[in-house]
Amino acid sequence: MPQFSLRGKLTQADNALGKVIRIFDYVSPDRTRAWKVVRAYAWPITIRADTGSDEGKIVQQFALGTDDGWDSKWNGIYDPTENRTFGWAGWNGFVRNNGSDDFISSESGNLATEFIIDPDTYVVKELWIAMSSTTESATSPEREWGYMVILEEVKVSSAQSIFQQIKGMAQNID
């Protein structure tokens, strides 16, 4: 099946909750078409910024979802019981003092982090991304973060499509 990629960037202040942002919206009466996320990556674009501290850590959290409104807070973004989310990633790094302009560097040495993807989720309507950030910085500069999502087109039955759309929407089952 054909694959294609979505690439973009998000702006996020250090030590802040991010927004849940729609990055893909499929509007069509064809219910036999869906997309499977096969891989996704995230990485920092803005590595230099004044953090107001000497040395420290930075943790950037990401999630992919099929609907908006889910908990993108620090302790909720990784929750696998949230039926709207299906992909999770974390980028860990160090904040280093460089005199006038501090910088961040990856703890693992890799530029990007790869998402854990639930293989049983198909995108039949919308694809959303969220992030949040935690650092030891005294100030919270805004940074740009890049992402790339690789999707594969798949054929599904109308019933599978409707099931995936219901599965990926907000539901209160309490």
Phi, psi and omega per residue, in radians:
M1 nan 2.651 -3.129
P2 -1.178 2.542 3.056
Q3 -2.048 2.655 2.981
F4 -2.586 2.857 -3.092
S5 -2.110 2.595 2.993
L6 -1.952 2.286 3.086
R7 -2.274 2.582 3.099
G8 -3.020 -3.003 3.096
K9 -2.464 2.663 -3.140
L10 -2.187 2.602 3.068
T11 -1.866 2.294 -3.074
Q12 -2.521 2.308 3.019
A13 -1.384 2.532 3.014
D14 -1.036 2.612 3.116
N15 1.041 0.675 -3.096
A16 -2.403 2.711 3.007
L17 -1.440 2.390 3.131
G18 -1.572 3.013 3.062
K19 -1.605 2.772 2.986
V20 -1.622 2.057 -2.979
I21 -2.089 2.271 3.100
R22 -1.315 2.253 3.130
I23 -2.032 -0.119 3.139
F24 -2.709 2.391 3.110
D25 -2.472 1.983 3.141
Y26 -1.726 2.030 3.132
V27 -2.120 1.886 -3.119
S28 -2.849 2.606 3.049
P29 -1.336 -0.172 3.136
D30 -1.288 1.809 -3.108
R31 -1.532 0.071 -3.116
T32 -1.721 0.130 -3.101
R33 -2.005 2.314 3.110
A34 -2.580 2.989 3.135
W35 -2.271 2.366 3.075
K36 -1.859 2.239 3.063
V37 -1.379 2.031 -3.111
V38 -1.650 -0.516 3.072
R39 -2.726 2.687 3.053
A40 -2.638 2.564 -3.094
Y41 -2.397 2.709 3.027
A42 -2.498 2.620 -3.108
W43 -2.781 2.763 3.098
P44 -1.382 2.432 3.005
I45 -1.716 -0.840 -3.139
T46 -1.550 1.743 -3.140
I47 -1.665 -0.358 3.136
R48 -1.865 2.262 3.103
A49 -2.923 2.654 3.129
D50 -1.376 1.962 -3.105
T51 -1.737 -0.216 3.116
G52 1.277 0.243 3.117
S53 -2.348 2.897 -3.121
D54 -1.382 -1.146 -3.078
E55 -2.429 2.723 3.109
G56 3.089 -2.901 -3.115
K57 -2.085 2.760 3.006
I58 -2.402 2.367 3.066
V59 -2.212 2.139 3.112
Q60 -1.989 2.187 -3.119
Q61 -1.880 2.516 3.131
F62 -2.346 2.670 3.012
A63 -2.605 2.626 3.030
L64 -1.954 2.524 -3.137
G65 -2.568 2.952 -3.120
T66 -1.856 0.077 -3.141
D67 -2.751 2.867 3.110
D68 -1.742 3.122 3.072
G69 1.564 0.017 3.134
W70 -1.461 2.906 -3.030
D71 -1.278 1.816 3.120
S72 -1.739 0.328 3.100
K73 -1.310 2.938 -3.026
W74 -0.948 -0.784 -3.084
N75 -1.572 -0.064 -3.122
G76 -1.884 -0.356 -3.018
I77 -1.147 -0.475 -3.139
Y78 -1.681 0.120 -3.046
D79 -1.224 1.945 -3.111
P80 -1.313 -0.168 3.126
T81 -1.455 -0.138 3.068
E82 -1.335 1.939 -3.022
N83 -1.173 -0.265 3.134
R84 -1.445 -0.314 -3.132
T85 -1.753 2.607 -3.126
F86 -2.553 0.011 3.128
G87 -2.522 2.409 -3.068
W88 -2.450 2.516 3.097
A89 -2.665 2.701 3.059
G90 -2.391 2.352 3.077
W91 -1.945 2.079 -3.133
N92 -1.917 2.412 -3.136
G93 -2.721 -3.071 -3.138
F94 -1.999 2.529 2.963
V95 -1.732 2.182 -3.107
R96 -2.091 2.452 3.139
N97 -1.501 2.227 -3.139
N98 -2.140 0.542 -3.115
G99 1.463 -1.757 -3.068
S100 -1.484 -0.392 -3.087
D101 -2.443 1.942 3.141
D102 -1.315 2.855 3.133
F103 -2.469 2.813 3.053
I104 -1.961 2.591 3.072
S105 -2.424 2.591 -3.086
S106 -1.174 2.392 3.079
E107 -1.175 -0.609 -3.097
S108 -1.497 -0.269 -3.055
G109 1.569 -0.147 3.117
N110 -1.559 2.513 3.098
L111 -1.134 -0.851 -3.000
A112 -1.982 2.785 2.997
T113 -1.919 2.510 3.125
E114 -1.766 2.463 -3.136
F115 -1.342 2.595 2.853
I116 -1.449 2.202 -3.066
I117 -2.055 2.248 3.017
D118 -1.248 2.034 -3.060
P119 -1.287 -0.113 -3.093
D120 -1.749 0.390 3.135
T121 -2.083 2.329 3.060
Y122 -2.097 2.427 3.088
V123 -1.532 2.008 3.139
V124 -1.996 -0.159 -3.137
K125 -2.430 -1.249 -3.041
E126 -2.233 2.702 3.042
L127 -2.246 2.230 -3.081
W128 -2.133 2.651 3.057
I129 -2.288 2.547 3.094
A130 -2.436 2.785 3.062
M131 -2.685 2.749 3.016
S132 -2.502 2.818 -3.008
S133 -2.402 2.487 3.053
T134 -2.346 2.288 3.067
T135 -2.466 3.012 3.029
E136 -1.690 0.188 -3.072
S137 -1.154 2.600 3.061
A138 -1.363 -0.450 3.074
T139 -2.185 2.937 -3.064
S140 -2.194 1.437 3.119
P141 -1.207 2.709 3.048
E142 -1.436 2.432 3.107
R143 -2.238 2.655 2.990
E144 -1.696 2.417 3.120
W145 -2.164 2.326 3.119
G146 -1.637 2.722 3.037
Y147 -2.521 2.699 3.002
M148 -2.490 2.253 3.127
V149 -2.101 2.203 3.133
I150 -1.830 2.107 -3.102
L151 -1.983 2.630 3.072
E152 -2.129 2.233 3.110
E153 -1.267 2.361 3.119
V154 -2.313 2.686 3.043
K155 -1.626 2.338 3.089
V156 -2.341 2.796 3.042
S157 -1.353 2.849 3.097
S158 -1.047 -0.676 3.127
A159 -1.127 -0.747 3.101
Q160 -1.091 -0.705 -3.136
S161 -1.097 -0.805 3.133
I162 -1.138 -0.728 3.102
F163 -1.045 -0.780 3.135
Q164 -1.115 -0.660 3.129
Q165 -1.175 -0.744 3.105
I166 -1.157 -0.767 3.123
K167 -1.012 -0.646 -3.052
G168 -1.610 0.196 3.128
M169 -1.868 2.856 3.119
A170 -1.127 2.259 3.122
Q171 -2.426 2.314 3.061
N172 -1.742 1.873 -3.097
I173 -1.882 0.259 3.097
D174 -1.268 nan nan
